[in-house]
Amino acid sequence: MQPIDIIGEYIGDPVFVGLLVAILAFVFFIYLFIRRTLTGFQEGVQKGQR
């Protein structure tokens, strides 16, 4: 089998695509959550120094 055939089989599988989308959405959510937490912490430190 060629690598392109293997990729085509996985992309055609709705369960695999659903899991991939769920994992990517979870990673993106975690990124946004951590970014918001660190930004809020930085703003709090700056307000505390004033």
Protein Blocks (a to p, Z undefined) as FASTA:
>chain_A
ZZklmmmmmmmpmklmmmmmmmmmmmmmmmmmmmmmmmmmmmmmmmmmZZ
